[in-house]
Amino acid sequence: MYYEASNFVQGVDSVFKLILGIAFFFLIGITAMMIFFIIKYNKKKHPKATQVPNNTALEITWTIIPLGLVLLMFYYGYMAFLPMRKPPKDVMIVKTTGRMWTWDFEYPNGKHSKVLIVPLKKAIRLDMTSKDVIHGMFIPSFRLKEDVIPGKQTMIWFIPELEGTFEIFCSAYCGIDHSIMQSAVNVVPEQEFIKWLAEKPKADITALAGLEIIKRNGCVACHSYDGSKKIGPSFKGLFGSKHMVITDEKEREITADTSYIRTSIFDPNKDVVKGFNKGMMQSYQGVISESDIKSITEYFKSIK
């Protein structure tokens, strides 16, 4: 269901209705004219073809009218689009990262969430980038869609007008699990949002902290917990196991120890496990810290 859930809904819907109305008018009109000409100029009534002379006035008319309609649609479309590029000064910025196949939202205080939680009636700006391929931030109920591009920052902003949960999709085909790259916007009262934002996660043991890091960075999109094969090797039973890898186009056997895990995170194309494709994973250098790697390693040890 498509709700009128943001400040842009009315403008976007008005433009859509205008273009749809013009399209239907010409669809019906042209179809009616075709039927009329088929009947009026049927071969039985006019067995001998005749040359119709040029009609300059008619040609000018059917050039000017479509041009005017296209300019009209452009004008209203531009006027609806322009406010989308001008967020207010008091907007709250949420850093948004897309990766195969998950979204990560980071708030000004450093808190991360896989679901976008925002306060009602407050301006929100998403500063977006991708860690791998082009994704598309698409929130149908807010009438918003914007490409999320690796190496470049894009932006959307909005003011949520209704409380509730609204779906987020990826609008750009981004690989095998594109269809499951879904999240949601949870719009809550301002006081509830302030309380949620101030809450800190309960202290976890190192292994659970490692699991949280893995989830936050979207690793589970390509690696399974249960031993099943995805784009990358499964995490289950990984630590201490032996694997055949391709290093500099040569096969060799390695043991998945702390050093191998660190290399796989910071230089994932150095030792590629045999049977998997090179180039599918980007380096997490500067994203995952050395202390994070220790936590991740402890998690791997815990899922034998």
URQUI-V352092 format. One line per field, one symbol per residue. phi: phi as a letter, one per 20 degrees, with the letter a starting at -180 (. if undefined). burial: b if it has 9 or more other C-alpha atoms within 8 Angstrom, else e. A space follows every 10 residues. Layout:
# URQUI-V352092
phi->???
burial->???
This chain:
# URQUI-V352092
phi->.deedbfeff ffffffffff ffffgfffff ffffffffff dfgfecfdfc eeffcgffff ffefffffff ffffffffff fgffdcfffe feedfccdbf cbdcddegen fdbededcef mdfcddedbd ebdfdcecdg felcbbfddf mbddbccacf dcfpdcfdce edgcpfdgfe ecbbddecgg fffgfffffd fffdfgffff ffffffemff fdceednfec fcffffmffn edcecdclmc ebecdfdgff ffffeecfef deggndefne defdgnddef fffffffffg fedf
burial->eeebbbbbbe ebeebeebbe eeeeeeeeee eeeeeebeee ebeeeeeeee eeeeeeeeee eeeeeeeeee eebeebbeeb eeebeebeee bbbbbbbbbb bbbbbbbeee ebbbbbbbbb ebbbbbbbbb bbbbbbbbbb bbbbbbbbbb eebbbbbbbb bbbeebbbbb beebeebbee bbbbbbbbbe ebbeeeeeee eeeeebbbbb bebbbbebbb bbbbbebebb bebbbbbbbe eebbbbbeee beeebbeeeb bbbbbbbbbb bbbbebeeee eeeebeeeee ebbbbbbbbb beee
